[in-house]
Amino acid sequence: MNKGAFLFVIVTLFLGTITLASAIPGLLEGFRGIVIWSFLFYCGLIVVAQLVAAMRGLKKIIDEYVERKTESKRVRLR
């Protein structure tokens, strides 16, 4: 995955988390709203970080699978 696509995925996940957190009516009023907003934002960052790590791991597994070319070998049976 090139850097542009990777950056697009990160920004999309980040903005999606913020949009979901701000779409909940009534929770973002007053000081309690700021605390809840901060908590939801922190949780969103954790989720995005875990998704990025999972995508990188999956990409690495797929790349190793594609690069590995197993050739059959003849085995002598005694």
N, C-alpha and C positions, 0 to 999 in steps of 0.2 A: 504494500500500500504506500503510495507516495505521500510526501509531507502535506500536500494540499488536502488530500482526502482525509488524512488522519486528523488534521486541524479542524476540518469541517465537522467530522464526527464528534470531536471533543466539544466544540462550540455548540453544536446541536444538543448534545446531552446536557451541557451546562445550562443553556437557555431553557430547555424543556423542564429542568428541575426548578428553576426560578419561576417559570410560568405556572407550574403546578402549585408551588408554595404560595404564590401571590393570588391565585384564583380562589382560594378558600375564603369565603366572606365571613366577616365578624371576628376573625382571629387576629387581624392586623390592626387592632385599635388600641391606642394608648401604649403605655410602657410594656404591658404584657405582650402586645403584638410584636414589639421589637425583639423581645426575648424569644418568642416563638419563631419569628422570622429568622433570627440568628441560628436557632437550633435546626430549623428545616434547611437552611443554607449549609450548615455544617454537615448534616446528614447527606445532603445532595452532593457535596464535595467528596464524601467518603464513597458514595455509590459510583460516582463518575470515575474516581481513582481506581476502584475495583474493576469497573468495566474496561478501563484502559489496560490494566494489567492482564485481564482475561483475554482481551483482543490481541495483545502482543504475544501472549503465550500460544494462543490458537494459531496466529500467523506463523510463529516459529515452528510449531508442530507440522503445519501444512507444508511449509518450505522444506523441512527436513524429509518429509514423506515424498515430496516431489523430486528432490535431489537424489534420494537414495534409489538406486537402480539395482535391484537384486537380480543376479544372474544365477540360473540353476547350475549346480555343479554335479558332476557325476560322482557317485559314491560306489565304491567297490564293496560288495558284500562277500564275506568269506565263507 
